């Protein structure tokens, strides 16, 4: 009995999606089933990332993925249904996938795990809010799906979205999460990045660009009052404050260098971006090719410079 209790406690500590991964990997669960992601009602980035984790898990494990379109997305501007539908089309995650309604018959992931009699059912669907636990452990799952994500993203016409570029040789986008986070917020304070640390990151980026003889335009994307970002303006950054969310997201994707916030919004943009990513750690683990830079640690300038050289070489000769 004591041994069973230890096993049970261990299982309780393992995320449900990781348990499913282990069962499929061990072939205790047949591969003839599909997964879907549904039930989230938070922001566009968080919901897109949730679906991406499901797609990545399914592709890696050789199981099916069926797409449940977004049902409700926060921070709506105007009609919420139209806002939600616009994000669905903008990301294009359902392109090429079997689309199912939100009430499509599916077993909840925990229910499925708790009932081994279901594990050999053919053609069933298992639903979860996300499969982030697996993708955090196996970030190569993200890497493998990135070309597919970029193809989906390219389906909707974004040619009318203005890009915040100038005559500089490199465009840098710095995403600063504000609006729903602050230093004093006990709930989301862990997602707040201090301005002083970000200013230092920008200085380091400029130092690398100077060492390579490159000019850089640095755009700062955030929400709030322009005067709240005076330190960045003094550095010569271009403030892109309170802009349209779709325009902001696309500019993050299309920048040559993206400095992500502790935010799914810029994390997903990073997955779609073909540029260099500088990632500030938080709950989501990035692909191995991203530069990880703790907020109080300097950027690895040598590795960053190497990536910028490679980026410029690709831009000159895209077949490389």
C-alpha positions as CSV (number, residue, x, y, z in Angstrom):
1,X,0.0,0.0,0.0
2,X,2.8,2.4,0.9
3,X,4.4,1.8,-2.5
4,X,1.1,2.6,-4.3
5,X,0.8,5.8,-2.4
6,X,4.3,6.8,-3.4
7,X,3.5,6.1,-7.1
8,X,0.3,8.1,-6.8
9,X,2.0,11.1,-5.3
10,X,4.6,11.0,-8.0
11,X,1.9,11.0,-10.7
12,X,0.2,13.9,-9.0
13,X,3.3,15.9,-9.4
14,X,3.6,15.1,-13.1
15,X,1.6,17.4,-15.4
16,X,-1.2,15.5,-17.2
17,X,0.1,16.2,-20.6
18,X,3.5,14.7,-19.6
19,X,1.7,11.6,-18.3
20,X,0.0,11.3,-21.7
21,X,3.4,11.6,-23.4
22,X,4.9,8.9,-21.3
23,X,2.0,6.5,-21.9
24,X,2.1,7.1,-25.7
25,X,5.9,6.8,-25.7
26,X,5.6,3.5,-23.8
27,X,2.9,2.4,-26.3
28,X,0.4,1.8,-23.5
29,X,-1.9,4.2,-25.3
30,X,-2.5,3.6,-29.0
31,X,-1.8,6.3,-31.5
32,X,-5.2,6.1,-33.2
33,X,-6.6,9.1,-31.4
34,X,-6.6,12.9,-31.8
35,X,-6.0,15.7,-29.4
36,X,-7.4,19.2,-29.4
37,X,-6.9,22.4,-27.3
38,X,-9.9,24.2,-25.9
39,X,-11.3,25.9,-22.8
40,X,-9.0,28.9,-22.5
41,X,-10.4,32.4,-22.4
42,X,-7.2,34.5,-21.9
43,X,-5.2,36.6,-24.4
44,X,-4.4,35.9,-28.0
45,X,-0.8,34.9,-27.4
46,X,-1.6,32.5,-24.6
47,X,-4.4,30.8,-26.7
48,X,-2.2,30.6,-29.8
49,X,0.6,29.1,-27.8
50,X,-1.8,26.5,-26.3
51,X,-2.8,25.3,-29.7
52,X,0.8,25.3,-30.9
53,X,1.8,23.0,-28.0
54,X,-1.0,20.6,-29.0
55,X,0.1,20.6,-32.7
56,X,3.7,20.1,-31.7
57,X,2.9,17.3,-29.3
58,X,0.7,15.5,-31.9
59,X,3.3,15.9,-34.7
60,X,6.1,14.5,-32.4
61,X,4.1,11.6,-31.2
62,X,2.5,10.7,-34.5
63,X,-1.1,11.2,-33.3
64,X,-3.9,13.3,-34.8
65,X,-4.6,17.0,-34.1
66,X,-8.0,18.5,-34.6
67,X,-8.4,22.3,-34.3
68,X,-11.0,23.9,-32.1
69,X,-11.2,27.6,-33.1
70,X,-10.8,30.2,-30.4
71,X,-14.0,30.9,-28.6
72,X,-13.3,34.0,-26.6
73,X,-10.2,36.2,-26.4
74,X,-9.5,38.8,-23.8
75,X,-8.5,42.5,-24.4
76,X,-11.1,42.9,-27.2
77,X,-11.2,46.2,-29.0
78,X,-14.8,46.5,-30.2
79,X,-17.0,43.5,-30.6
80,X,-15.5,40.5,-28.8
81,X,-16.8,37.9,-31.2
82,X,-15.3,39.8,-34.2
83,X,-12.0,40.3,-32.2
84,X,-11.8,36.6,-31.5
85,X,-12.6,35.6,-35.1
86,X,-10.0,38.0,-36.4
87,X,-7.2,36.5,-34.2
88,X,-8.3,33.0,-35.4
89,X,-7.8,34.1,-39.0
90,X,-4.7,36.1,-38.3
91,X,-2.7,33.2,-36.8
92,X,-4.1,30.7,-39.3
93,X,-3.6,27.8,-37.0
94,X,-6.6,25.9,-38.4
95,X,-5.3,26.1,-41.9
96,X,-5.0,22.5,-43.3
97,X,-6.4,21.0,-40.1
98,X,-9.6,19.2,-39.3
99,X,-11.8,21.8,-37.7
100,X,-14.1,20.7,-34.8
101,X,-16.7,22.7,-32.9
102,X,-16.2,23.6,-29.2
103,X,-18.8,21.0,-28.3
104,X,-17.2,18.2,-30.3
105,X,-17.3,15.0,-28.3
106,X,-14.0,14.6,-26.5
107,X,-12.6,13.1,-23.3
108,X,-11.0,15.5,-20.9
109,X,-7.3,14.7,-20.5
110,X,-7.5,13.9,-16.8
111,X,-10.6,11.7,-17.4
112,X,-8.8,9.9,-20.2
113,X,-5.7,9.3,-18.0
114,X,-7.8,8.0,-15.1
115,X,-9.7,5.4,-17.3
116,X,-7.3,3.0,-18.9
117,X,-10.2,1.3,-20.6
118,X,-10.3,4.3,-23.0
119,X,-6.6,4.0,-24.0
120,X,-7.2,1.6,-26.8
121,X,-10.4,3.3,-28.2
122,X,-10.0,4.0,-31.8
123,X,-10.8,7.4,-33.3
124,X,-11.5,9.2,-30.0
125,X,-10.5,12.8,-29.2
126,X,-8.8,14.0,-26.0
127,X,-9.1,17.7,-25.1
128,X,-6.8,19.8,-22.9
129,X,-6.3,23.5,-22.3
130,X,-2.7,23.1,-23.5
131,X,0.3,20.7,-23.8
132,X,2.8,23.1,-22.4
133,X,4.4,20.7,-19.9
134,X,5.6,18.4,-22.7
135,X,6.9,21.3,-24.8
136,X,8.7,22.8,-21.9
137,X,10.6,19.5,-21.4
138,X,11.1,18.7,-25.1
139,X,11.6,22.1,-26.8
140,X,12.6,20.4,-30.0
141,X,8.9,19.7,-30.4
142,X,8.5,23.4,-31.0
143,X,11.5,23.5,-33.4
144,X,10.0,20.7,-35.6
145,X,6.7,22.5,-36.1
146,X,8.0,26.0,-36.8
147,X,8.0,25.7,-40.7
148,X,4.4,24.6,-40.5
149,X,3.4,27.5,-38.2
150,X,5.0,30.0,-40.6
151,X,3.1,28.6,-43.5
152,X,-0.1,28.9,-41.6
153,X,0.7,32.5,-40.6
154,X,1.4,33.5,-44.2
155,X,-2.0,32.4,-45.4
156,X,-3.8,35.6,-44.3
157,X,-2.8,38.7,-46.2
158,X,-0.7,41.0,-44.0
159,X,0.7,43.1,-46.8
160,X,-1.3,46.1,-45.6
161,X,0.3,46.1,-42.1
162,X,2.9,48.9,-41.9
163,X,6.4,47.8,-40.8
164,X,8.3,50.1,-38.4
165,X,11.5,50.2,-40.4
166,X,13.9,52.9,-41.4
167,X,17.2,53.2,-43.2
168,X,19.0,51.2,-40.5
169,X,20.6,47.9,-41.4
170,X,19.0,46.0,-38.5
171,X,15.5,46.4,-37.0
172,X,15.2,45.5,-33.3
173,X,11.9,45.0,-31.6
174,X,11.7,45.1,-27.8
175,X,8.5,43.9,-26.2
176,X,7.8,45.3,-22.8
177,X,4.8,43.8,-21.0
178,X,2.8,46.4,-19.2
179,X,-0.9,47.1,-19.1
180,X,-1.9,44.0,-17.1
181,X,1.3,43.8,-15.1
182,X,3.1,46.0,-12.6
183,X,5.8,45.8,-10.0
184,X,3.2,45.9,-7.2
185,X,0.9,43.3,-8.7
186,X,1.1,40.3,-6.5
187,X,-0.6,38.0,-9.0
188,X,1.2,38.9,-12.2
189,X,4.2,40.7,-10.8
190,X,6.4,37.8,-11.9
191,X,5.8,38.9,-15.5
192,X,7.1,42.4,-14.9
193,X,10.6,43.4,-16.3
194,X,12.3,46.3,-14.7
195,X,13.1,49.3,-17.1
196,X,16.7,49.6,-15.8
197,X,17.5,46.0,-16.8
198,X,15.9,46.5,-20.2
199,X,17.8,49.7,-20.8
200,X,21.0,47.8,-20.1
201,X,20.0,45.1,-22.6
202,X,19.5,47.7,-25.3
203,X,22.9,49.2,-24.6
204,X,24.4,45.8,-25.0
205,X,22.6,45.3,-28.3
206,X,23.9,48.6,-29.6
207,X,27.4,47.7,-28.5
208,X,27.3,44.5,-30.6
209,X,25.9,46.3,-33.6
210,X,28.6,48.9,-33.3
211,X,31.3,46.2,-33.1
212,X,29.9,44.8,-36.3
213,X,29.7,48.2,-38.0
214,X,25.9,47.9,-38.3
215,X,23.2,50.6,-37.7
216,X,20.2,49.5,-35.7
217,X,16.7,50.9,-35.3
218,X,15.2,49.9,-32.0
219,X,11.4,49.9,-31.6
220,X,9.9,49.6,-28.1
221,X,6.4,48.0,-28.1
222,X,4.3,48.4,-25.0
223,X,1.2,50.0,-23.4
224,X,0.9,53.0,-21.2
225,X,1.9,56.7,-21.4
226,X,4.8,57.9,-23.5
227,X,6.4,59.6,-20.6
228,X,6.6,56.3,-18.8
229,X,9.2,55.2,-21.4
230,X,11.4,58.3,-21.2
231,X,14.5,56.3,-20.5
232,X,14.1,54.4,-23.7
233,X,13.4,57.6,-25.7
234,X,16.6,59.0,-24.4
235,X,18.5,56.0,-25.8
236,X,17.1,56.8,-29.2
237,X,14.5,54.1,-29.2
238,X,11.4,54.6,-31.3
239,X,8.4,54.3,-29.0
240,X,5.5,52.2,-30.4
241,X,3.1,52.6,-27.5
242,X,-0.6,51.6,-27.5
243,X,-0.5,50.5,-31.1
244,X,-3.0,48.2,-32.8
245,X,-2.3,44.7,-31.4
246,X,-2.2,43.0,-34.8
247,X,0.2,45.6,-36.1
248,X,2.4,45.2,-33.0
249,X,2.5,41.4,-33.3
250,X,3.4,41.4,-37.0
251,X,6.2,43.9,-36.3
252,X,7.6,41.6,-33.6
253,X,7.5,38.7,-36.1
254,X,9.2,40.7,-38.9
255,X,11.9,42.3,-36.8
256,X,15.5,41.2,-37.4
257,X,16.0,40.9,-33.6
258,X,13.2,40.3,-31.1
259,X,13.7,40.9,-27.4
260,X,10.8,39.0,-25.8
261,X,8.9,39.9,-22.7
262,X,7.6,37.4,-20.1
263,X,4.6,37.1,-22.3
264,X,3.1,34.5,-24.6
265,X,2.4,37.3,-27.1
266,X,6.0,37.8,-27.9
267,X,6.9,34.2,-27.3
268,X,4.6,33.1,-30.1
269,X,5.9,36.0,-32.3
270,X,9.4,34.5,-31.6
271,X,8.3,31.1,-32.8
272,X,7.1,32.7,-36.1
273,X,10.1,35.0,-36.5
274,X,13.0,34.2,-38.7
275,X,15.2,36.7,-36.8
276,X,17.4,36.5,-33.8
277,X,15.5,36.0,-30.5
278,X,16.7,37.2,-27.1
279,X,14.5,35.5,-24.5
280,X,13.9,36.6,-20.9
281,X,13.1,33.4,-19.0
282,X,9.6,32.7,-17.7
283,X,7.1,29.8,-17.6
284,X,7.6,28.9,-21.3
285,X,10.8,27.3,-22.4
286,X,12.1,28.3,-25.8
287,X,13.7,26.4,-28.7
288,X,17.4,25.8,-28.3
289,X,18.5,28.3,-30.9
290,X,17.1,31.3,-28.9
291,X,19.5,33.4,-26.9
292,X,18.5,33.1,-23.2
293,X,19.4,36.2,-21.2
294,X,18.4,36.5,-17.6
295,X,17.2,40.0,-16.8
296,X,20.2,40.7,-14.5
297,X,22.8,38.9,-16.7
298,X,24.5,40.3,-19.7
299,X,23.8,39.1,-23.2
300,X,26.2,36.6,-24.6
301,X,27.7,39.1,-27.0
302,X,29.9,36.7,-28.9
303,X,27.0,34.4,-29.7
304,X,24.7,37.3,-30.4
305,X,27.3,38.7,-32.9
306,X,27.6,35.3,-34.5
307,X,23.8,35.1,-35.0
308,X,23.6,38.6,-36.5
309,X,26.4,37.8,-39.0
310,X,24.4,34.7,-40.0
311,X,21.2,36.7,-40.3
312,X,22.8,39.3,-42.5
313,X,24.3,36.5,-44.7
314,X,20.9,34.9,-45.1
315,X,19.4,38.3,-46.1
316,X,22.0,38.8,-48.7
317,X,21.8,35.2,-50.0
318,X,18.4,33.7,-48.8
319,X,19.3,30.2,-50.1
320,X,22.1,29.9,-47.5
